[in-house]
Amino acid sequence: MLTIKRVPTVVSNYQEDSGEPLGCGRNCLGKCCLPVSKLPLFAFGSETLRAGSVPDDEKPPADFFLNTLLIGQWEDRMSRGLFRYDVTACETKVISGEQGFIAQLNEGRHLKKRPTEFRVDRVLQPFDPKKFNFTKVGQEEVLFRFEASKDGKTQFLEKAFVEENYSPSVVAINVSPIEYGHVLLIPRVLECLPQRIDLDSLLLALHMAEAAASPYFRLGYNSLGAFATINHLHFQAYYLSVPFPVEKALTRRIPIAKGLEKNSVKISKLVNYPVRGLVYEGGDNLQDLADVVATSCIWLQDNNVPFNILISDSGRRIFIFPQCYAEKQALGEVAQELLDTQVNPAVWEISGHMVLKRKEDYNNASEDYAWRLLAEVSLSDERFEEVKAYIFEAAGLVELKENEAEANENEGATTYQQPSQPIPAAQIPVDV
């Protein structure tokens, strides 16, 4: 059950009986200021919040985390002018065609977002405190802390001290947003972790997706070399009230002979989609799913294979896309026509939400353009199968042999079921 504890209003995070100012004076997320802050805290519990899990009279509001807390606080920061532009004014449309790619015109983002400050040919690079990182963010950009509850019960604290020698995880706005409600989840911010997936951080992201409880709120992750722009561990997330094309794509189950006996995780691969990828879903709980996915991601980053992750379906479905677009760029293998659009295909573009930077590209956006761009992102079929084999080996998974797999072919490809709309949202026009 969700409980909200109220405490006396604090005028300033530096308010103390002695009147002495604390921190560095910038009210940042660094070790100087965060330990004396009183940020809001959403502590998720071990109990499930899904329908039927608790008596009706004890159920928390279904939309509290997403609509009241996250979106409400995000809109507050928008009203305070903390964003670099108004993303709600950006034109958006669904491109006509079988896939239903989504196009957005965001002419200012490439001029106003923070530049990449590291090599793009290495997935793992050490954290550099001299370069921009999230400890330099002002606390006014932070919406709340997001952490596991100590007593197993979900609760929200309007103000919560950061314990000594503790590194909190925080949710902050993306000041150069791609879409409505665009935020960053920054695990254990004071540890200054590089952009490197581990089991704990992935599980935290899955819990955030579960807490949002909406199929239209997704989290994404970009590795270095796959268009992450900041080498400080973070996930991105936002709300978009249409299904992503990749969520609707056909998938084909990969039969596993060994390695998934203790859980019900299913692994599939995308069918008839421009970017080859793996889809993980199911499991008896989030931990089961996170264990398999994290092992796969760790192999990719340890072997310098850039990749992107999409967390979908309230944390119950995860897409992994190994990619090679930056490598092709460096080798001069990408058509100039595609380079001229200045689109760097990261997780959102790969998922089918194309963020375009020029009016002419938006006006002329077509399914053919989106397909050609994303096809350049994908590993070749041969390379994808090679990488998949290594991933499975690292995870202790044994795929059924070809003749055994043929016996399972009657499972066929599966299709996406569009969820009901949980929150009223403006209709996105379809390009005709």
C-alpha positions, 0 to 999 in steps of 0.5 A: 500500500502507498503511504504519504508521510507529511513533514513540516514545510522547509523554505530552503534546503539549506534551512538550519537552526544555526543559519549557516549555509551548507553545501557549495552554494550551487545546490547541486547533486554533488557530495557537497550539497546532496547529503544536506538536501531534503528531496522528495522520495518515492520508495517502491516496495516488494509488494506488487501494486497491480490490480487485485494485490491489495484490498480495494479500500487500501489501493493507492491511486492507479496514476499516482506515480506517473500522473501525479508525481512524475508528470505533475513535477515535470510540468512544474519544472516546465512552468518554471522555465527550466527546459531549453525549449518547449517540446510540447510545441514540436510538431508530431505525426504518424507516418503513413505506412505499414510500420506506423513510424512516428516523426517529430520535428525538433529543430532546436535540439541539436543546437541546445543539447549537451555535446558528446565529450568522449570517444565513440569507438569504446563502449566502456570508458572511465568516468571523468569528473572534469567533464559534464556529469549529473553531480553538476546538475542543480537540484531544481532539475530533480523531481524526486529520489527513486529507491527501494523501500527498507520495510517492503512497503511503497511510500512517498515522503515529501522531504527525505534526508540523504543518509550519511555515506549513502548514494541515492538514485534520482529522477531528473528532467532532461532539459533538452527533452524529446517528448512529454515527460522526458526524464532521466533515471540516475542510479546511485548518483554520488558513486559517479558510475560510468555509462555501464549497465549492471544488474542493480541499475537495470532492476531499478529501471524495471521497477520504475517502469512497473511503478509507472504502470502504463504501456505508454511510458517507456525507459531507454538506455544508450551505451557509449558508441550507440549515441549516449552523450554523457558518460555517467550512468543513466536511463531515459524515459518519457510518455508517448500515447501511441505504440512504438513500431518495434512494439508492434513488430512480429517476433519469433520465439527462440527455443531454449533447451537449457538455462531457463529452467528456473524461470519463465523468461522467453526470448524472441527475435524481431521479424521483418523490422529494419533493426535486428534485435532480441526481445526478453519477456515474462519471468516470474518476477522482475528479478528473473527478467533482469538477471537474463537481460543484464548478463546479455548487456554485460557481454555486449559492453565487455566485448565493445559492441554498442547497444540500445535497450528499450524497456516496454510494457511496464517493465515486462518486455525488454528489447536489446539492439546491438548496433553499428551506425557510428562504426559505419559513419567512421568508415564512410559507409553511410549515404550522405543523404542520411548523414545530412539529416543529422539524425543519430539513431539511438534507442528512441529512433530505433524503436520507431520515434524519429526525431527530425531536425530539419523542416524539409525532412519532417515534411518529406518523412516516409516509411522508406526513409525511416526503414533505410536509416534504421537498416544502417543501424542493424548488424548484418544477419551473420554478425547478429547471429554470431553476437546472439550465440556469444550472448547466450553462451555468457548467460548459460543458455543453450538454443535448441538444435535446428532439427529440434527447433523445427518441431517448435515452428508451429509456435510461429510469429507473435503479434503485438496487442495494443493496450487500452489508453490509461491516460487521456492524451492528445491525438497524434495526426496520421500523415496521409 
